[in-house]
Amino acid sequence: VQSMQQRAQAAEQELESMEQRAEAAEQVLQSVQQRLEEAELELQSAQQHAEAAEQEVQSMQQRAQAAEQELESMEQRAEAAEQVLQSVQQRLEEAELELQSAQQHAE
């Protein structure tokens, strides 16, 4: 009987020990799950920052393209203005020659 009681006690202690280990394992599991959730939130935050940065880069590229087009337009207008200027200078030279010719005729 004593032997059976001792074995029963030993089995009870073993059971308590297993329950404690199960509780400890559950706490570790909860801790790991919490860290996993935190890591997921950090990942989401990093993805949002990356998306925002990507949009900023796209916006900058669009502004650069618009500035480039504006520059090309200004260059074209400058060329056109230069052609007008050359044409005016040519007409001015022709008018000066006509004036000289008229003065010579007058003399």
Backbone as JSON Lines, residues from 0, in Angstrom:
{"i":0,"aa":"V","n":[0.85,-1.2,0.0],"ca":[0.0,0.0,0.0],"c":[0.88,1.24,0.0]}
{"i":1,"aa":"Q","n":[1.91,1.19,0.91],"ca":[2.82,2.35,0.95],"c":[3.47,2.58,-0.4]}
{"i":2,"aa":"S","n":[3.88,1.5,-1.01],"ca":[4.54,1.59,-2.31],"c":[3.59,2.22,-3.34]}
{"i":3,"aa":"M","n":[2.33,1.83,-3.3],"ca":[1.34,2.39,-4.23],"c":[1.12,3.87,-3.95]}
{"i":4,"aa":"Q","n":[1.1,4.23,-2.64],"ca":[0.92,5.64,-2.28],"c":[2.11,6.48,-2.79]}
{"i":5,"aa":"Q","n":[3.3,5.9,-2.6],"ca":[4.5,6.62,-3.06],"c":[4.46,6.81,-4.58]}
{"i":6,"aa":"R","n":[4.09,5.75,-5.26],"ca":[4.0,5.88,-6.73],"c":[2.92,6.89,-7.13]}
{"i":7,"aa":"A","n":[1.82,6.91,-6.4],"ca":[0.75,7.87,-6.69],"c":[1.26,9.29,-6.47]}
{"i":8,"aa":"Q","n":[2.01,9.49,-5.36],"ca":[2.58,10.81,-5.08],"c":[3.56,11.22,-6.17]}
{"i":9,"aa":"A","n":[4.42,10.28,-6.54],"ca":[5.41,10.56,-7.58],"c":[4.7,10.92,-8.89]}
{"i":10,"aa":"A","n":[3.64,10.2,-9.22],"ca":[2.89,10.47,-10.45],"c":[2.24,11.85,-10.35]}
{"i":11,"aa":"E","n":[1.72,12.2,-9.16],"ca":[1.09,13.51,-8.96],"c":[2.12,14.63,-9.14]}
{"i":12,"aa":"Q","n":[3.31,14.43,-8.55],"ca":[4.38,15.43,-8.68],"c":[4.79,15.57,-10.14]}
{"i":13,"aa":"E","n":[4.9,14.44,-10.84],"ca":[5.26,14.45,-12.26],"c":[4.21,15.23,-13.05]}
{"i":14,"aa":"L","n":[2.93,15.0,-12.72],"ca":[1.83,15.68,-13.39],"c":[1.93,17.19,-13.14]}
{"i":15,"aa":"E","n":[2.2,17.61,-11.88],"ca":[2.32,19.03,-11.54],"c":[3.49,19.65,-12.33]}
{"i":16,"aa":"S","n":[4.59,18.91,-12.37],"ca":[5.77,19.39,-13.1],"c":[5.45,19.58,-14.57]}
{"i":17,"aa":"M","n":[4.71,18.64,-15.16],"ca":[4.33,18.74,-16.57],"c":[3.39,19.94,-16.79]}
{"i":18,"aa":"E","n":[2.47,20.17,-15.84],"ca":[1.56,21.31,-15.96],"c":[2.33,22.63,-15.92]}
{"i":19,"aa":"Q","n":[3.34,22.7,-15.01],"ca":[4.15,23.91,-14.92],"c":[4.91,24.14,-16.23]}
{"i":20,"aa":"R","n":[5.47,23.05,-16.75],"ca":[6.19,23.2,-18.02],"c":[5.25,23.62,-19.15]}
{"i":21,"aa":"A","n":[4.04,23.1,-19.14],"ca":[3.05,23.47,-20.15],"c":[2.71,24.96,-20.02]}
{"i":22,"aa":"E","n":[2.56,25.45,-18.8],"ca":[2.26,26.88,-18.58],"c":[3.43,27.74,-19.07]}
{"i":23,"aa":"A","n":[4.64,27.3,-18.73],"ca":[5.82,28.05,-19.16],"c":[5.9,28.09,-20.69]}
{"i":24,"aa":"A","n":[5.63,26.97,-21.33],"ca":[5.66,26.9,-22.79],"c":[4.59,27.81,-23.38]}
{"i":25,"aa":"E","n":[3.42,27.87,-22.74],"ca":[2.33,28.73,-23.21],"c":[2.75,30.2,-23.12]}
{"i":26,"aa":"Q","n":[3.42,30.57,-22.03],"ca":[3.89,31.95,-21.87],"c":[4.92,32.3,-22.95]}
{"i":27,"aa":"V","n":[5.82,31.35,-23.21],"ca":[6.81,31.57,-24.28],"c":[6.11,31.76,-25.61]}
{"i":28,"aa":"L","n":[5.1,30.91,-25.87],"ca":[4.35,31.0,-27.12],"c":[3.67,32.36,-27.25]}
{"i":29,"aa":"Q","n":[3.04,32.83,-26.17],"ca":[2.38,34.15,-26.2],"c":[3.39,35.26,-26.48]}
{"i":30,"aa":"S","n":[4.55,35.15,-25.83],"ca":[5.61,36.14,-26.03],"c":[6.07,36.15,-27.49]}
{"i":31,"aa":"V","n":[6.23,34.97,-28.06],"ca":[6.66,34.86,-29.46],"c":[5.59,35.44,-30.38]}
{"i":32,"aa":"Q","n":[4.31,35.15,-30.09],"ca":[3.21,35.67,-30.91],"c":[3.17,37.2,-30.85]}
{"i":33,"aa":"Q","n":[3.41,37.74,-29.65],"ca":[3.42,39.19,-29.48],"c":[4.54,39.82,-30.31]}
{"i":34,"aa":"R","n":[5.74,39.22,-30.23],"ca":[6.86,39.74,-31.01],"c":[6.58,39.64,-32.51]}
{"i":35,"aa":"L","n":[5.91,38.55,-32.91],"ca":[5.55,38.37,-34.32],"c":[4.6,39.48,-34.77]}
{"i":36,"aa":"E","n":[3.59,39.79,-33.94],"ca":[2.65,40.87,-34.26],"c":[3.39,42.2,-34.37]}
{"i":37,"aa":"E","n":[4.31,42.46,-33.43],"ca":[5.08,43.7,-33.48],"c":[5.91,43.78,-34.76]}
{"i":38,"aa":"A","n":[6.52,42.66,-35.13],"ca":[7.33,42.63,-36.35],"c":[6.46,42.88,-37.58]}
{"i":39,"aa":"E","n":[5.22,42.32,-37.57],"ca":[4.3,42.54,-38.7],"c":[3.93,44.02,-38.81]}
{"i":40,"aa":"L","n":[3.69,44.67,-37.65],"ca":[3.36,46.1,-37.66],"c":[4.53,46.92,-38.19]}
{"i":41,"aa":"E","n":[5.75,46.56,-37.75],"ca":[6.94,47.26,-38.24],"c":[7.09,47.09,-39.75]}
{"i":42,"aa":"L","n":[6.82,45.88,-40.24],"ca":[6.89,45.6,-41.67],"c":[5.88,46.46,-42.43]}
{"i":43,"aa":"Q","n":[4.63,46.52,-41.93],"ca":[3.6,47.34,-42.58],"c":[4.04,48.79,-42.63]}
{"i":44,"aa":"S","n":[4.58,49.28,-41.51],"ca":[5.03,50.66,-41.44],"c":[6.14,50.91,-42.46]}
{"i":45,"aa":"A","n":[7.09,49.98,-42.54],"ca":[8.2,50.12,-43.49],"c":[7.67,50.1,-44.93]}
{"i":46,"aa":"Q","n":[6.68,49.24,-45.21],"ca":[6.1,49.19,-46.56],"c":[5.41,50.51,-46.9]}
{"i":47,"aa":"Q","n":[4.69,51.08,-45.92],"ca":[4.01,52.35,-46.16],"c":[5.03,53.45,-46.44]}
{"i":48,"aa":"H","n":[6.14,53.47,-45.67],"ca":[7.19,54.45,-45.92],"c":[7.78,54.27,-47.32]}
{"i":49,"aa":"A","n":[7.99,53.01,-47.7],"ca":[8.57,52.72,-49.02],"c":[7.62,53.2,-50.12]}
{"i":50,"aa":"E","n":[6.3,52.95,-49.94],"ca":[5.32,53.39,-50.93],"c":[5.32,54.92,-51.03]}
{"i":51,"aa":"A","n":[5.35,55.58,-49.87],"ca":[5.35,57.06,-49.86],"c":[6.6,57.58,-50.57]}
{"i":52,"aa":"A","n":[7.74,56.94,-50.31],"ca":[8.99,57.36,-50.95],"c":[8.91,57.15,-52.47]}
{"i":53,"aa":"E","n":[8.29,56.03,-52.87],"ca":[8.14,55.72,-54.3],"c":[7.27,56.78,-54.98]}
{"i":54,"aa":"Q","n":[6.18,57.17,-54.31],"ca":[5.3,58.21,-54.87],"c":[6.04,59.54,-54.98]}
{"i":55,"aa":"E","n":[6.86,59.83,-53.97],"ca":[7.65,61.08,-53.99],"c":[8.62,61.06,-55.17]}
{"i":56,"aa":"V","n":[9.26,59.9,-55.4],"ca":[10.19,59.77,-56.53],"c":[9.44,59.97,-57.85]}
{"i":57,"aa":"Q","n":[8.26,59.35,-57.98],"ca":[7.46,59.5,-59.2],"c":[7.1,60.98,-59.41]}
{"i":58,"aa":"S","n":[6.69,61.63,-58.32],"ca":[6.32,63.05,-58.4],"c":[7.51,63.88,-58.87]}
{"i":59,"aa":"M","n":[8.7,63.58,-58.31],"ca":[9.91,64.31,-58.7],"c":[10.24,64.05,-60.18]}
{"i":60,"aa":"Q","n":[10.06,62.82,-60.64],"ca":[10.33,62.5,-62.04],"c":[9.38,63.27,-62.95]}
{"i":61,"aa":"Q","n":[8.1,63.33,-62.55],"ca":[7.12,64.07,-63.35],"c":[7.49,65.55,-63.42]}
{"i":62,"aa":"R","n":[7.92,66.11,-62.26],"ca":[8.31,67.52,-62.25],"c":[9.54,67.74,-63.14]}
{"i":63,"aa":"A","n":[10.47,66.78,-63.1],"ca":[11.68,66.9,-63.92],"c":[11.3,66.86,-65.4]}
{"i":64,"aa":"Q","n":[10.38,65.96,-65.76],"ca":[9.92,65.88,-67.16],"c":[9.26,67.19,-67.59]}
{"i":65,"aa":"A","n":[8.4,67.72,-66.7],"ca":[7.71,68.98,-67.02],"c":[8.72,70.1,-67.21]}
{"i":66,"aa":"A","n":[9.74,70.15,-66.36],"ca":[10.78,71.18,-66.47],"c":[11.56,71.01,-67.77]}
{"i":67,"aa":"E","n":[11.82,69.76,-68.14],"ca":[12.54,69.48,-69.39],"c":[11.74,69.95,-70.6]}
{"i":68,"aa":"Q","n":[10.42,69.67,-70.57],"ca":[9.55,70.1,-71.67],"c":[9.5,71.63,-71.73]}
{"i":69,"aa":"E","n":[9.43,72.27,-70.58],"ca":[9.41,73.74,-70.52],"c":[10.7,74.3,-71.12]}
{"i":70,"aa":"L","n":[11.83,73.65,-70.78],"ca":[13.12,74.07,-71.3],"c":[13.16,73.95,-72.83]}
{"i":71,"aa":"E","n":[12.67,72.8,-73.34],"ca":[12.64,72.6,-74.8],"c":[11.78,73.67,-75.47]}
{"i":72,"aa":"S","n":[10.64,73.97,-74.87],"ca":[9.74,74.98,-75.4],"c":[10.43,76.35,-75.43]}
{"i":73,"aa":"M","n":[11.16,76.66,-74.34],"ca":[11.87,77.94,-74.28],"c":[12.97,78.0,-75.34]}
{"i":74,"aa":"E","n":[13.66,76.86,-75.56],"ca":[14.71,76.82,-76.58],"c":[14.12,77.06,-77.96]}
{"i":75,"aa":"Q","n":[12.95,76.44,-78.23],"ca":[12.29,76.62,-79.53],"c":[11.9,78.09,-79.72]}
{"i":76,"aa":"R","n":[11.36,78.71,-78.65],"ca":[10.98,80.12,-78.75],"c":[12.21,81.0,-78.96]}
{"i":77,"aa":"A","n":[13.32,80.64,-78.32],"ca":[14.56,81.41,-78.48],"c":[15.05,81.32,-79.92]}
{"i":78,"aa":"E","n":[14.97,80.09,-80.49],"ca":[15.38,79.91,-81.89],"c":[14.5,80.74,-82.82]}
{"i":79,"aa":"A","n":[13.19,80.71,-82.56],"ca":[12.26,81.47,-83.4],"c":[12.57,82.97,-83.29]}
{"i":80,"aa":"A","n":[12.83,83.43,-82.06],"ca":[13.14,84.85,-81.86],"c":[14.43,85.22,-82.58]}
{"i":81,"aa":"E","n":[15.41,84.3,-82.58],"ca":[16.69,84.54,-83.26],"c":[16.47,84.67,-84.77]}
{"i":82,"aa":"Q","n":[15.6,83.82,-85.32],"ca":[15.29,83.89,-86.76],"c":[14.62,85.23,-87.1]}
{"i":83,"aa":"V","n":[13.68,85.64,-86.23],"ca":[13.02,86.93,-86.45],"c":[14.06,88.06,-86.41]}
{"i":84,"aa":"L","n":[14.98,87.98,-85.43],"ca":[16.02,89.0,-85.3],"c":[16.89,89.05,-86.56]}
{"i":85,"aa":"Q","n":[17.31,87.89,-87.05],"ca":[18.13,87.85,-88.27],"c":[17.38,88.46,-89.45]}
{"i":86,"aa":"S","n":[16.09,88.12,-89.56],"ca":[15.27,88.66,-90.65],"c":[15.19,90.18,-90.55]}
{"i":87,"aa":"V","n":[14.98,90.69,-89.34],"ca":[14.9,92.14,-89.13],"c":[16.24,92.8,-89.48]}
{"i":88,"aa":"Q","n":[17.36,92.19,-89.06],"ca":[18.68,92.74,-89.36],"c":[18.92,92.78,-90.87]}
{"i":89,"aa":"Q","n":[18.49,91.71,-91.56],"ca":[18.65,91.64,-93.01],"c":[17.85,92.78,-93.67]}
{"i":90,"aa":"R","n":[16.61,92.96,-93.22],"ca":[15.79,94.03,-93.79],"c":[16.41,95.41,-93.49]}
{"i":91,"aa":"L","n":[16.97,95.54,-92.31],"ca":[17.62,96.8,-91.93],"c":[18.8,97.09,-92.86]}
{"i":92,"aa":"E","n":[19.62,96.05,-93.11],"ca":[20.76,96.21,-94.02],"c":[20.28,96.61,-95.41]}
{"i":93,"aa":"E","n":[19.2,95.95,-95.89],"ca":[18.65,96.28,-97.21],"c":[18.17,97.73,-97.24]}
{"i":94,"aa":"A","n":[17.51,98.17,-96.16],"ca":[17.01,99.54,-96.09],"c":[18.16,100.54,-96.11]}
{"i":95,"aa":"E","n":[19.27,100.19,-95.41],"ca":[20.45,101.07,-95.4],"c":[21.04,101.2,-96.8]}
{"i":96,"aa":"L","n":[21.12,100.06,-97.52],"ca":[21.64,100.09,-98.89],"c":[20.74,100.94,-99.79]}
{"i":97,"aa":"E","n":[19.42,100.8,-99.62],"ca":[18.47,101.6,-100.41],"c":[18.65,103.09,-100.09]}
{"i":98,"aa":"L","n":[18.86,103.39,-98.81],"ca":[19.04,104.77,-98.4],"c":[20.32,105.35,-99.03]}
{"i":99,"aa":"Q","n":[21.43,104.57,-98.97],"ca":[22.7,105.02,-99.59],"c":[22.48,105.26,-101.08]}
{"i":100,"aa":"S","n":[21.81,104.33,-101.72],"ca":[21.56,104.45,-103.15],"c":[20.74,105.69,-103.44]}
{"i":101,"aa":"A","n":[19.72,105.95,-102.63],"ca":[18.89,107.14,-102.83],"c":[19.71,108.42,-102.63]}
{"i":102,"aa":"Q","n":[20.61,108.39,-101.64],"ca":[21.44,109.58,-101.37],"c":[22.38,109.83,-102.55]}
{"i":103,"aa":"Q","n":[22.94,108.76,-103.09],"ca":[23.86,108.92,-104.24],"c":[23.11,109.51,-105.44]}
{"i":104,"aa":"H","n":[21.87,109.02,-105.65],"ca":[21.07,109.53,-106.74],"c":[20.75,110.99,-106.52]}
{"i":105,"aa":"A","n":[20.49,111.35,-105.28],"ca":[20.15,112.74,-104.95],"c":[21.34,113.65,-105.22]}
{"i":106,"aa":"E","n":[22.53,113.14,-104.92],"ca":[23.74,113.96,-105.14],"c":[23.98,114.08,-106.63]}
